[in-house]
Amino acid sequence: MLPPGFEDLLPFIDWARSTELERNDKRWSSSLAESQAFYDRMIERGAAALEYLQPLELSAIEGPDRRLLDMCLALAECAATIEMYGEPRPKYVFPIARFVPTHDAWPLAGLGARA
């Protein structure tokens, strides 16, 4: 499910969502403790993950490598919860259900271009 050497991230595989909208949904539906555990592990492993992914051509990343990339992207989404808000569903921000990123339609944002 993940590239060799990243098996320690398997407990967090559910964070590997292919679109920003899905990653934000995961962030908003997780408890603060779940978000903190994911954040802590990915902060420890993120540099190694990015180093592993760096030589790969972005358009060719798939399978286990894509899940690792999606986990790195999820870290960027989760960081706001931990570093800024201190809660998974902050009260004074734009409701995440109303946020629909248009770039989720780009070919690398999931399983391909969307109609």
C-alpha positions in Angstrom: 0.0 0.0 0.0 3.0 2.3 0.5 6.6 2.2 -0.9 9.1 0.0 1.0 10.5 1.8 4.0 7.3 3.7 4.8 5.4 0.8 6.5 5.3 2.8 9.7 2.8 5.2 8.0 0.2 2.4 7.3 -1.8 3.3 10.4 -2.5 6.6 8.7 -3.3 5.3 5.2 -6.8 6.7 5.4 -5.3 10.2 5.2 -4.1 9.4 1.6 -7.0 11.0 -0.2 -6.6 11.9 -3.9 -8.2 15.4 -3.9 -7.9 18.5 -1.8 -11.7 18.3 -1.1 -11.3 14.7 0.2 -8.3 15.6 2.3 -10.1 18.6 3.8 -13.1 16.3 4.5 -10.8 13.9 6.3 -9.3 16.8 8.3 -12.6 18.2 9.3 -14.1 14.8 10.2 -11.1 13.6 12.3 -10.7 14.3 16.0 -8.0 16.6 17.2 -6.2 13.6 18.7 -6.3 11.8 15.3 -5.1 14.9 13.5 -2.3 15.4 16.0 -1.1 11.8 15.7 -1.1 12.0 11.9 0.7 15.4 12.0 3.3 14.2 14.4 4.2 11.1 12.4 4.2 12.9 9.1 6.4 15.8 10.4 8.9 13.1 11.4 8.7 11.2 8.1 7.7 14.0 5.6 11.3 14.9 4.6 12.1 11.3 3.9 8.9 10.9 1.9 9.6 14.0 -0.2 13.2 12.9 -0.7 11.9 9.5 -1.9 9.4 11.1 -4.3 11.7 13.9 -5.6 13.3 12.0 -8.5 9.9 10.7 -9.8 8.1 12.6 -12.6 4.9 14.0 -11.1 2.7 12.8 -13.9 4.0 9.2 -13.5 3.4 8.8 -9.8 0.9 6.1 -9.1 0.1 3.2 -6.8 2.0 3.1 -3.5 4.0 6.2 -4.5 0.8 8.2 -5.2 -0.6 7.2 -1.7 2.6 8.5 -0.2 2.3 11.8 -2.1 -1.3 12.1 -1.0 -0.2 11.7 2.6 2.3 14.5 2.1 -0.4 16.7 0.7 -2.7 15.7 3.6 0.0 16.9 6.0 -0.3 20.3 4.4 -4.1 20.2 4.9 -3.8 18.9 8.5 -1.1 21.5 9.5 -3.8 24.3 9.6 -5.7 22.3 12.2 -2.6 21.7 14.4 -0.6 24.9 13.9 -3.3 27.5 13.6 -6.8 26.4 14.8 -6.2 23.9 17.5 -9.4 22.2 16.6 -10.6 20.2 13.6 -13.7 22.3 12.9 -12.8 25.9 13.7 -15.8 28.2 14.3 -14.7 31.3 12.5 -13.5 30.1 9.1 -15.3 29.5 5.8 -17.3 26.3 6.1 -15.3 23.6 4.4 -18.4 22.1 2.7 -18.7 25.3 0.7 -15.1 25.2 -0.4 -14.8 23.5 -3.8 -11.3 23.8 -5.2 -11.4 24.0 -9.0 -7.9 22.6 -9.4 -9.2 19.3 -8.1 -10.1 18.8 -11.8 -6.5 18.8 -13.0 -5.3 15.4 -14.3 -3.0 14.7 -11.3 -5.7 15.5 -8.7 -7.1 12.0 -8.6 -7.5 9.3 -11.1 -7.5 11.6 -14.1 -9.3 14.5 -15.6 -12.9 15.0 -14.6 -15.7 16.0 -16.9 
